[in-house]
């Protein structure tokens, strides 16, 4: 028959061993003496033998009591450490975040957000993985990651989606004559060499549609998988590029006062909506939930008014 020992029984027993009497143990535990005596009696009943000899009102521990005292100390210590850990988790002071990000946001935006979040939380760790948005959709839907920062997905299966509405801006050199204009249009970029994402990407298709509707010529000279390399082409003066605001802000963050480029709004507006993704088949941890609540505000602070 298996003994059914309780934490309170082990605590009462340990205090009796430590203090040498039921009365002293009851004071240490802030309990009545009869209740502590009852817990000891119940513990001995569960074990099937006595832990103490009663000699003239004194409790003398048997060898088995000394063995149990060592075992109970380990159990209670583990419980106390677990309780402390759970308190830290509840206070967002401990835990692990698994975050997957599209390339443009992983260069400066996401590291900045993670730094701000963990700055005063030394026991919080983070795993940050950079992949394409399509791959991150799979990871979030299959619950491999806590949070994804991606382009807005078309399908919502297996994911909770928190949208952030951004747009594309035009990257050009500061010394370009078009830099004096408050915004640029297909008319301004008629037949100008452009650096754009691959033809299947929605931004490529949106740009193509905007030029067609304006009756202007779209001259895509360079195709890329992400926006960042295109800015080097723009710096060299061989292309213009319509890029997302996060990539534009990342360029400013990297180049600082040495920046050769500036950014202007483009009209008609070309949306570049992104999303915070979390698995829909399991609730987020308190840590992940707290981090997600900060993302929208930090994204908007990061992009500021760049190109808008």
Buried (B, 14 or more C-beta within 10 A) or exposed (E): EEEEBEEBBBBBBBBBBEBBBBEBBBBBBEBEBEBBBBBBEBBBEBBEEBBBEEEEEEBEBBEEBEEBBEEBBEBBEEEEEEEEBEEBBEEBBBBEBBBBBBBBBBBBBBBBBBEEBBEEBEEBEBEBBBBBBEBBBBBBBEBBBBBBBBBBBEEEEBBBBBEBEBBBBBBBBEEBEBBEBEBBBBEBBBEBBBBBBEEEBBBBEBBBEBBEEBEBEBBBEBBBEBBBEBBBBBBEEEBBBBBBBBBBBBBBBEEEEEBBBBBBBBBEEBEBEBBBBBBBEEEBBEBBBBBBEEBBEBBBEBBEEBBB
